[in-house]
Amino acid sequence: MLLVNTNLCHDTFPLPQMTGLEATAVCLQLHKHKKLIFVSAYLPPAATIAQTGLDAIFSPNDAVILAGDLNCKHVSWNNASVNKNGSAFSFILS
């Protein structure tokens, strides 16, 4: 769920169909025609996110904030272990 103040200029932002990842997004219109994509997401513990799904969110957009419960583990985030989803997200963020 995303809640957006009505004082902010915003539009819904369509996301591609992604296996396993449940997400909704909004595009906030910033000053000088710049945009910020805000994505609220949930990835169940047993689900696997495909790299193509992450690329579809991050690649075409300059400014993206992805928040939620992603059930990702990676040593870069002070976890003792790494799982497949953590590796996929770590690759995007590096």
C-alpha positions as CSV (number, residue, x, y, z in Angstrom):
1,M,0.0,0.0,0.0
2,L,1.1,3.5,-0.7
3,L,-0.4,6.6,0.7
4,V,0.4,9.9,-1.0
5,N,-0.6,13.3,0.2
6,T,-3.0,15.0,-2.2
7,N,-0.7,18.1,-2.1
8,L,1.9,16.2,-4.0
9,C,1.7,16.0,-7.8
10,H,1.7,12.3,-8.5
11,D,0.4,9.6,-10.9
12,T,0.1,5.8,-10.6
13,F,3.1,4.1,-12.2
14,P,2.5,0.8,-14.0
15,L,4.9,-1.9,-13.2
16,P,5.6,-4.9,-15.4
17,Q,4.2,-8.3,-14.4
18,M,6.9,-9.9,-12.1
19,T,6.9,-13.4,-10.9
20,G,6.9,-13.6,-7.1
21,L,7.1,-9.8,-6.3
22,E,4.0,-8.1,-5.2
23,A,4.4,-4.4,-5.8
24,T,2.6,-1.1,-6.4
25,A,4.2,2.2,-7.5
26,V,3.7,5.9,-7.8
27,C,5.5,8.5,-9.8
28,L,6.0,11.8,-7.9
29,Q,6.5,14.9,-10.0
30,L,9.3,16.9,-8.7
31,H,10.6,20.4,-9.6
32,K,11.9,21.1,-13.1
33,H,10.0,18.1,-14.5
34,K,12.1,15.5,-12.6
35,K,10.4,12.3,-11.5
36,L,10.8,10.0,-8.5
37,I,9.4,6.5,-8.7
38,F,8.5,5.1,-5.3
39,V,7.8,1.3,-5.1
40,S,6.3,-0.5,-2.2
41,A,7.0,-4.2,-2.5
42,Y,6.6,-7.6,-0.8
43,L,8.6,-10.7,-1.7
44,P,7.5,-13.8,0.1
45,P,10.3,-15.8,1.7
46,A,10.0,-18.8,-0.7
47,A,9.6,-16.6,-3.9
48,T,12.5,-15.7,-6.2
49,I,12.8,-12.4,-8.0
50,A,14.0,-12.5,-11.6
51,Q,16.8,-10.2,-12.6
52,T,14.6,-9.0,-15.5
53,G,11.9,-7.8,-13.1
54,L,14.5,-5.7,-11.2
55,D,15.9,-4.4,-14.5
56,A,12.4,-3.3,-15.6
57,I,12.0,-1.2,-12.4
58,F,15.5,0.3,-12.1
59,S,17.0,0.5,-15.6
60,P,14.6,3.0,-17.4
61,N,14.3,5.3,-14.4
62,D,16.8,7.7,-12.9
63,A,15.4,7.9,-9.4
64,V,13.8,4.9,-7.7
65,I,13.1,4.2,-4.1
66,L,12.1,0.6,-3.4
67,A,10.9,-0.1,0.1
68,G,9.1,-3.1,1.7
69,D,9.7,-6.6,3.0
70,L,11.9,-8.1,0.4
71,N,13.2,-11.1,2.4
72,C,16.7,-10.6,1.0
73,K,19.9,-11.6,2.8
74,H,23.3,-10.4,1.9
75,V,26.6,-9.7,3.8
76,S,26.6,-6.2,2.4
77,W,23.6,-5.5,4.7
78,N,25.3,-7.0,7.8
79,N,23.6,-10.4,7.4
80,A,25.6,-13.5,8.2
81,S,24.4,-15.3,5.1
82,V,23.4,-14.6,1.5
83,N,20.4,-15.9,-0.3
84,K,19.5,-15.8,-4.1
85,N,17.3,-12.7,-3.8
86,G,19.9,-10.9,-1.8
87,S,22.4,-11.5,-4.5
88,A,20.0,-10.3,-7.2
89,F,19.3,-7.0,-5.3
90,S,23.0,-6.6,-4.4
91,F,23.8,-6.8,-8.1
92,I,21.4,-4.0,-9.0
93,L,22.6,-1.8,-6.2
94,S,26.3,-2.1,-7.0
